[in-house]
């Protein structure tokens, strides 16, 4: 039976050489964005000096132009020891940087005490002119103002982050600009960050994004894919090549297969015994044929009498991950009809998505070690 669509999704973290997909950063209220990337002894904003008032660089997360980040921030800061504390969204007053653009970094108009970010490239920022300022007031140049859903700042352009959510509770995302290699976080003041107090705890998450679509087929040429759990043989699975998907780009050593619901409940996905490149469906495109031990799948809890679908996950050689699902019909032992019972209990799509994620996590753990 021709398979269900594969979604190739960029799963980061340990899938990408052990790099985390989320990191946590503590940002003091005294972190001045206009000292980002500047050497020790540099000055900004009146009385601020690097590194004492330098913003915090986000480390441990790949800064890849064109990908997107999400932020979640908590904590309290104030723009002076006697000033009222405010959360990551800042206070009600909007303020520009009193010195304007400085050290090659743009001005910005955003809430006082709010969490700010700025992307830099490899060069020291004061070696090239600053970009234009972003104005986050409701009459400014940012669609949605502080409630933007997606923002694409330029290199060296200071931007508002706040708590990372709109006033309606929707998570915001920020697209990493071209040539960016570094991200710095600070707070918003007009001048003299050195006497600011408090700190913000910030989680920065790289958003996985889908790449391409393809197809798989469990037991190619048969329908509805019968599987005998007592078999001592192999279960064939094919990944179909298309004009848009080259199966030779699949990293076979990372492939795992199993029932997503079983994997979500403690089962262990299984690697293929062997593989071969062949045109399985005679469409002129090379396919990847895989053979899995049925006994291994049963012994590892990756298949059961209640199984109605199998999922194949793995990585491409460029680091992107693949997922593919197709139906399975377990041959009922002793005339029982286990499949029909399972069909009545299929979870809602949200649960299935979690099960898929659990199977992908199995790959990430395997790759990490």
N, C-alpha and C positions, 0 to 999 in steps of 0.2 A: 504494500500500500504506500503510495507516494506520501512522503513525510510532511509534517507540519513545519512552518517557517522557523528557521534558526534566527535568533537575534544575536548579532555580534556586538558585545558591549565592552567598553573600556573599563575594566576593573583595575583600580590602582592598588596601592598598598603593596603587600608582599608579592602580588602578581607582577609588579614592575620592579624587579630587583630588590625587593625588601623595603622600598620607600613607603612611608605611611601615607594613607589617603586623608588623614586628619591629624592635626597637631594642635596643642594647646599652648597659649602664650600669655604671659602676664605683662600688662602694659601700665607703667606708672603714669600718674597724672602729669608728671614732669617731662614726658616724652614729646619732644618738639619735632614735628615732621620736617621742618626746614633745615634740620641737621642730618637728614637721611643721606647716607653714603659719603658724608664729609669726614675728612681725617681729623684726628685728635687735635685740639687747639682751635678748630674752626668755630666761628661765632654766628649767631642768628638771633633775630627777634628781640634785640636790645641787649639783654644780659645773659643769654644762654650760650653754653660752651660745650663742644663735643670732647669727651664722650658722656659727661655728666648728664646732659639733657638730650642726648641722642635718642631717636626713636628705636623701637625694638624691631630687629630683622626677624622675619618668619623663616625658620630653618627646619629642615626635615621634610619639606613638601616640595615636589617638583613644580617650578614656575615655568609653565609651558604656554607660550603665546597662542591665543585662540581657544584655550580651555577656560573653564569658569570655576569660580570659588564661591562658597557660601561661608557666612560668618555667624557665630552666635556668641554674644557678649553679655556679661553680667558685671556687677561691681559699681562703685561710686568714686567719683573724683570731684575736685573743686579747683577753680582757677586762683586760689589763694587760701592761706591758712584760716582766714576768718569768713570765707565765702561759703554759701550753702552747697552741700553735696548734690550731685546729679548723677543719674544713671548713664549708660552708654549712648542713649539718644540725646543727651545734653539737656540744657535748660531751654526756655522758650525764646531767648534772645539769639539772633543770628549775628555773626561777627566775621569780618574779614581779617586777614593777617595785616597788622598795622604797617609792616614794612613792604607789603605787597609781595610780588614774586621775589624770591631771595635764594641765593646759592643755586640758581638754575631751576628751582622748583616753583611751580605756579602758586598764585594766590588762590583762595577759595572763600566762599561765603557759606557758612554752615553754622549749626547750633553750637553755642559755647559749651565747653566740657565734653562734647561728643567724641566718639571714636572715629579716627581718620586713618586713611591708608594712602600710600604712594608707591607706585612701581618704578623701579630704576633698572637700567641696563648695566653693562659692565663698566661703563665710564663714570668718572666722578661727575656729579650732576652739574656743577658750575662751569663745566667746559663747553656747554652748549646753551643756547637761550631757553628760557622757560616757556612752556605752552600757555595758552589762555586759561583763565580761571573758570572753574565750575561754580555756578551760583545755584544753591539748593533751596532758595526761597521760592514761594509759590508763584512768583513772577519771574523766576530766573530761567536759565538755559538748560535745565535738566528736566526732561519729561517725567512728570510724577513727583518732582521735587525730592524730599527725603523719603517719599513712599515709592520710589522707582522699584520696578520688579527686576529689571536687568539694566546694568550700567556698563559702558565701555570707555573707561578713562584712558587718556593718552599716557605715554611714558612721562614721568615727572609731573603729573597732574594730580594734585591732592584731591581726594574724594571722601565723601561722607559714608560711614559704615553704620554708625549707631549700634543698635542691638542686633542688626542683621535681619530684621523683619519689618514689614510695613505696619502701619497702625492697625490694619485689619488682621495681622498675624500671619501674613504670607511671607515665606522665606524669600529673601532677595538674593540675586546673584551678580557677580562682578566678572566681566570677561577680561582676561589677562591680555594686555596690549602687545603689539609687535615689538620685538627686540627686548622685552622684559626678561630679566634674569633674577631679580630680587624684589621682595615686598617688605615694606616697613610700615609699622603701626605706631600711631601716637594719639594725642588728644588735641582738642581745639581750644586755643586761647588766642589773644591778640598779640601779646608780648610777655616776656619774662615768665617762661614756664618754670623757672628754677624754684619758685616758691609754691608751686601747685602741690596738692596733696591727693591721697587716695590711689587706687589702681583698678584696672579692669582685667577680668579673666576672659580670654577670647579663644574660641575654638574655630580653626580655619579648616574647611573641608574642600577637597577637590571633587568636583561633580563629575561622575562617570557619564560618558555620552555614547549613544549608540553609533555604530559604524555602518555595517552593510547587512544584507539579508541573504540567506541561502536556504537549502532544504536538506533534511536527512530522511532516511528510510530504514526502519527496522525490518529485518528479513525481506530484503528486496525481492520483488516478484511475487510475494504472497499477500493474501488478504483474507482475514483481518489480523495478520501477524501473530499466528499461534505460537505459544511458547510452552514447552513441557518442562516443568520444574525438576522432574526426575531425570532429565536428559544428562548424559555424561559428555555430550558434544559441545558445540559452540553456537553462540547466537551472533549471526551476522548483522552488522549495521553499516550503512553506506552514507557518506557525506557527499552530496552531489555537487559537482562543479558546474559553473555557469559562465556566461560571458563576463559576469561581474565578480565571480569568486573563483580563485585559483586554489584548488585543494592542496597543491604542493607547498602552499604557504602555511599549512597546519603543522604545528609542533606536536608530533604524534606522542612524544614522551609525556605530555601533559594531559592527555585525554582520559576522562573518567566517565563511567556510565552507571545508571541506576534509576530506581523509582524515586522521584523527588520527594514524595511524602514519607517514604521509608528513610531516606537520607535525613530529612528534617527531624526524624524521631530516633536517631541513633544508628541507623545503618551506615555502611561504608561503601562508597562508590568504588568501582573496579576498573583497572586499566585493561586495554586490549592485549590479547595474547600475541597477535600478529596483525599486519596490515599489508595492503597492496594497492597500487595505483592501477585503475582499470576503468573502462567506460561501462559502468554497470547498467545503465539504462539506454545505451545505444543512441545517445543524442549528439555525439561528436565531441563532448567535453569530458575531460579526465575526471574520474571520481575517486574517492578514497574509501576502499573497502576495509572494514575492521572485523575482527573475530574476538568475541568475548566468551570466556568459559561460563557456561550456564551454572555449573556446580559452584564456581567461585562467587557468582552473583547471589546464589541462594545462601551459601554459607556466610557471606558477609552482610546478609540482611538487605541486599540491594534489590531483590525481587521477592515477591511473596504471592500466595494464592489470590490476594486482593489487588494485585498490581493491574492497572489499566493503561499506564503510560510509562515510557522511559525517557530519560533526559541524558543527552551527551553534552559534556562541557570540556573545555580545554583552551589552549592558547594558540594564537598565530605566532609566527616567528618574529613579528614586529611588536609583540607584547599585548595586542588586543585579544580579548577572550571570546570564545564562541559558546553558544548554547543552542541545542536543538532538541525538539520533542516530537515523538511519534507515539501512536497508540500500540498497545499490546493486549493480546487476548490469551490469558493463561488457560491451558487445556485443563478443564475441571477434573480433579481426582475423584474417583468413585461416583461419577455422574453428578457431583454437586455443581452448583452454579454460583461459584464465589464471585465471579465478575459482576453479575447482576446486583448482588448485594453492595459491592463497592461503588457501582455507578450511582446508586441512590444516595451515597454518602460523600460524593465529590464535594470538596470545600469550595467556597466562593473564590473568585479570581485573586483576591488579596492574599488568601492563604496559599494559593498555588505560587504566587509570586515570591512569597517568603520561602517556600520550599525550594524554588529555583535558586534563590539567593543562598540557601544553606548548602546546596550542592556546589555552587561556585566557591563558597567559603572553604569547602573541602579541598578544592584545587589550591586556593591561596595558602592554606596551611601546609599542604604538601610541598608547594614550591618554596615556602619560606624555610623549610628544612632541607 
